């Protein structure tokens, strides 16, 4: 089931909709104006997408929703991420508020009801001013476990004053307008309740700037440090790394562009009560959402043929098999075909055991594939039965039809690695051994060997 289907299904089931932030329309934001900065933003978002391949803590990524992208975690938390590529020598505290995305993050966090499950991140390649009580000090005081706590109250007040100064030129709903307008931020009288909100905002915010690559280097770093290790961990063979990365970035950019502009005004952020939500918003979220399988689908392989056993995988005998042998014998499948069926079952066992991701999605991938395989097998059985006299054995003809029809081309369910027709038939024989179908009329497989 695709993300559009999942979100569409959730319309009738409010409990199914996991992350309430996506019930909230994001605010108007023109975003980056140049193609190069859009590409950089996509490559930063791709870092979270590539992490999904080998980590089960990330559920999905939504592009251009509230911020440049949102990471939804499996524990129910979400992280709003703002990406700022800059050629400036450094960010000052004032610059971070005015042009660096801090004011916008504060506004989005406030529009989301300052929910406890909403985290914030500013990612920038430019350094922060090391001056006392300036931008680098703010970064050290942010987050749930700040590196620096001494002087944090004074920093919250200073940050509040800078945000209030920005408000005079940029109309943020969550930042009050305090008059009169003053030249120096330090002269602005910040309301105490606003300072308290800013203090909580600092606890939700993290600023990443150390070792953040520039647009010239991010491609090579993403490939070397994220994509290549993921391909190795997933034991994917014959992947064209550069072509795959290019397609992944294009897919992220497509999600960025989806559904035109990103916003209307924020209206409400839902909580655990799962209030009613707008189906139009769900469709927009769906068109911008990237799951693990979305990224896997963009992999490019250097060759179409997939070996039954990958290099370094030793053939082995899968456990079980007694029920399959009885069923093949009862269906009068020739002994050499039955022996080959056992080999293919073992080939599937080795492939699935060694190449599955180990993440929670494996079970659903296998279940979806099982439904399609069994459905094709039932068609083969019905066809075979129609060609024989009533009561005659049809197992050999059924097995022949399975060999002809059960190929990767007829299977719609994506799985996280490439397979060939022998793998699929091996899975079919495994499902037969698990008693999902028979090569004859059903019988009690617990009795002696079928004749």
N, C-alpha and C positions, 0 to 999 in steps of 0.2 A: 504494500500500500504506500503510495507517495505521500509527501507532506501535505499536498493540497487535499487529498482524501482524508488524511488524519484530522486536519483542522476542520474540514467540512463536516466530518462525522461528529466532531466535538460540539457542533452547534446544538445538537439535540441532547447533549450530555455535558452539562456544565462541570461535573466533577472530573471529566476527562481533560479539561483544559488546564494544563499544569502551571504555567507561568503567568500570573495575572497582569504583569506589566504590558503584555501584548494585547490587552483589552483597551489600552489607553492610546488614543491617537497622539502621535508625536507632534511637537511644535514645528512651526514653519522654520526652515533653515535652508539657505541656498547652497551650502556646502562648498566644496573646493571648486575653483574656477578653471583649473587647467588639467589637461589629460594626464600630465606627469604626476601631479599630486593625487589624482584619483587612482592611478596605478599604484602609487606608494601606499595609499590607504588600503587598497585591495590586498597588497602583499602583507601588510600587517595583519589584516583580518585572516589571511591565509595561514598565518602562524597558528591561530586557534583551530582552524579547520584541519590542518595537518596533525595537530596534537590529538584531535578526535580519533585518528586512525589507531592509536595505540593506548589511549587513556579513556577510561570509562567515566571520568568525573565530568566531562563535558557532554551535554545532551545534544545541543545544536547551536548554530550561530545565525543570527538575524542581521542582515546588512541594512544600513541606512534607516535605522528605527530608533528614534530619540537621539542617538549619537551616530558616529560613523559605523559602529556595529555593536551588537549586544551578544554576549556569551551567556547562554542558558545552561546552568549546571544541573546535574541529576539530583542534587540535594535540595532543589527548589530555589536556589539563589540565582540572581542575574547580575551581570557586570556590564555597565554602560561604558563604552570605550571611545574616547576622543583621540584622534590621531592628528598631530601637528608636525609636518615636515617644515623645517625652517633653515635658511642659510645664515641667520643672524649669529653673532658671536656668542650671545647668551640671552636668556630670558631673565628679566627682572620680575619682582613680585607684581608691579603695576602692569607689565606687559602680559604676564600670565593671565591676569584678570581681564584685560582689554582684548587681546588678540590670541591668547593661548588656550582658550577653551574652558578656563576655570569658571567663569561666570555662566557659561552655557551649561556646564555640568551641574552647577548649583541649581540653576533654573529647572533642569530636567529632573534632578533628584527631588526637588520640592514639588514639582508637578506629579511625581509618583508617590506623593504622600509621605516622603522621607521613610519609606518602608524599610524594615530591618533587613529584608532579603535582597535589597538593591545595593550593589557595590559600584564604585566608580573608578575609572582609570584614565589618566592622561598619559599618552605615550608621545614623546617627542625626541627627535634626534639632536636637538640643540642643547647645549649645556645650560645650567641654571647659574644665576649670579651667586658667587660664593660670599658676597658681602654679608656682614652681620645682619641678622633678622631679615634676610631677603629670600629669594626664591629657593635656594638650596636648603635653607633652614626650614622653610615651609614643607618641602618634600620629606625632610627627616622627621617632621612632626605629624605627618599624615599616616593614615592607616589604623587598623584596630590595635596594632602593637607598635606604636611609634618608636623610632630609634632615639628620639630626643623629646623629653617631656618638660624640662625646665624652660620656662618662658612661654609655654604653650598658650596660656590665657592671653598674654600680650600679643602673640601672633594671631590668635583668633580675632582680636579687636582690630589689628592692623589689616588683616584680610577683609574683615567686614567693611572697613572704611574704603578700601580700594574697590570693593564690589559696589558700594553705594555711589562712588564717583563714576564708575562705568554706567550705572543706571541713568545718569543724566543724559547720556548720549545714545544708549541702547535700551529699549523698553522691555526689560525682563519683568514678567508678572510677579515673580517670587521675591524680587528685590524692591524694598520700599523706596519711594522718592523722598529724600530728606533735603529740605531747603534751609538756608540758602545754598546756592552752588559756591563752593570754595575752591581755590586753586590747589591747596595742599590737602592731600587725603588725610593727613594726620590731624587736620583741624575739624574734620567732619564728626559730628556727634552721633555715633552709632547707637541705636536703641539696644538695650540690654537683651531683649528677647531675640533680636536679630543676631546679636553676637552668639547667643546660646545655640541658635540654629546653625550658625557657621562652625561652631565647635563640633557639633554632631556631624556636620558635613565633612570636616577634616578627618573624622574617624572612619568615614565611608570611602574616602578618596585615597588613591595611591598615585604617585607621579613616577613614571618610569622614564629615565633619561640616560642612565648609565648603560653603556654598551648597546644602545639602540642604533642600528645601522642606518646610514644614509640611503637615499634612493639608488646610489651607484653600487652599493654593496649588498642590499637586502636580498636580491635574487639569489646570489651565490650562497649567502649564509642560510637562507631558507632551504635551499636544495641540499646543501652539505650537512646541516645540523638537524633538519627535520624530515625532509622527504626521503632521503637515502636511508637513514636509520629506520624509518617506518616501513619502507619496502623490505628491508632486511628482516625486521621483526615479524612482518606478515608473511615472510617466505614467498614473496611474489616473484615469479620468474619472468625473464624477458621483458621487463618494463623499460620503456624508453623514458628515462628520467626527465630530460629536458622537455620533451614533447608533452609529457604528463603534467609537468609543472605549468607549462604555458596554458594548457587547457583548464587546469584548476583555477589559475588567475582569471582567465576569461569567464569562467563560471561564476566566480565571486563578483566580477565586474557586472555580469548580467544581473545578478541579484541586487547589486547597487542601483542599477538603472530601472529595475522592475517597477511597473505601475506608476511611472511618471514621478511627480514630486512626492516627497516623503511625508507631507503632513497637513493636518489641520490642527486646531488648537487642542491642547490637552484638556480632557474633560473629567476623567476619573481613573484612579488606579484601584483595581479590585484587590481584595484580600482573600483570606482563606475561606470566606463565605461563598466564593464563586458566584458573583452576581451575574446577571444576564449581560451579554456582550453583543457587539454588532458584527453581523456576518461579513460586511464589507471590509472591516478591519481584519478579520480572520483571513480573508482572501489576500489582502495585501501582505500580511505577515507571512502567509504560505509562500507567496511568490518571491519573498526575500530570504527564505529560510534554507540553510544548508545543513544537511545531516551527514553523518559518517558515510552512509551509502552514496550520497550525492557526490562526495569527493572521490570515492572508489570508482564510481562510474566514469570519471574523467580520465582514468589511467589509460595510457596508450601502450600497447604491446608490440614488440618488434616482430613477432611472428604469430600467425593465426593458429598454427598447430600447437596443442598443449600436450606435453608428455604425460603418460599415465602415472609414471613414477618420476619425480624430479630427481635431479642429480644428487647423490648422497642419501637418497631414501631407499633403504633396503626392503625388498618385498618381505612380507610377513603374513601369517595366517590370522585372520580376524577371529575373535572369540565367538562362540555360538556356531550356528550353521546346521544344527540337527533338524530344525523345523523346515528349513529351506530344502534340505536333501529329501525329506519325506514328501514334501509337496511336489518337487520336480519329478520324483519317482511315481507318485500317484497320477500326475499328469502325463506320464509316459514320455517325458523329455529324455532324449538319448543320454547315455552316461557321459559321453565326452562333452556334450553341451552343459550337463550338470556340473562337471568338474570345472569347466571354464567359468560358469556362473559363480562358483566358490572363489576362483581367482579374482574375478572382478569385484566381488563383495569385499575381499581383503584389500584390493587396490583402493576402493572408496574409503575403507576404514583408515588406512594409512594416510591418505590425502586429507581427510577431514580432521583426523587427530593432530596432524602436524601443521596444517595451514590455517585452521580456524583462528580467529583473533583472540579468543579467550574472554571476550567482553560479553556483556549481558545480551547484546543483540544476536548472538550466535543461535540461541534457541529459536528465536522467531524466524531467522533466515532459514534454518533447517525445516521448521514447521511449514513455512510457505512453500518451500521446495518440495516437501513431502506431498502436500496436497496436489501439486501439479503432476508429480510423477505418478501417484496413485490414480489420478484422473485419466492420464494417458494409458496406464495399464488397464484400467477398466474398459476403455474403448477398444483396446487390443483384444481383451477377453471376449467382449461382445461380438466383435468381428469374427474371431476364431470359432466361437460357438455357432455362429450363423452358417459356417461352412461345413460343419460336420453333422452326421446323423445323430438324432437325439440319443443321449447316453454314451456316445463315443468319446474317446479321449481327445481333448483339444489342446493340451498343454504344449505340444511341440509347435503347433501353428501359432499359438499365443506367444510363445517365446520368440518365434521368427518375426512376428509383427512388432514386438517390443524392440527387437534389434533394428528394425527399419524405422520406427516412428519416434523412439525416445532419443532425441538429439538436443543439444543445447539451443538449436535454432527455434524449437517449438516451446521452450520454457521461457516464461516472462519474468519469473522471480529472479532478481539479481542476488548473487552471493559474493562475498568479499574476495574471491579469487577465481581465476579462470579454470574451467573444467572442460573435459571432452566427453564424447558420447559413452566411452567406456566407464568413466566415473559415474555418469547418470545411471547406467545399467547396473553398476555395482550398488548404487544406492537403492535401486528398485529391488535387487535381490536381498539386500539387508532389510528392507521394509517387508518383504515376503517372509523372511525369517522371523520378523517381529509380529507376524500374523495380521498384516494389513490387507493381504489378498492371498488367493490360492491359484494354482494352475489346474484346478479341477473343482468339482463340487467340494464345499467345506467338509472337513472331517476332523476327528479328534487327533491332533498331532502328538498327544501324550501317550498314545498307544504305540505298539511296536512299529518297526520300519515298514513303510508302505510298499506294497508289491507293484 
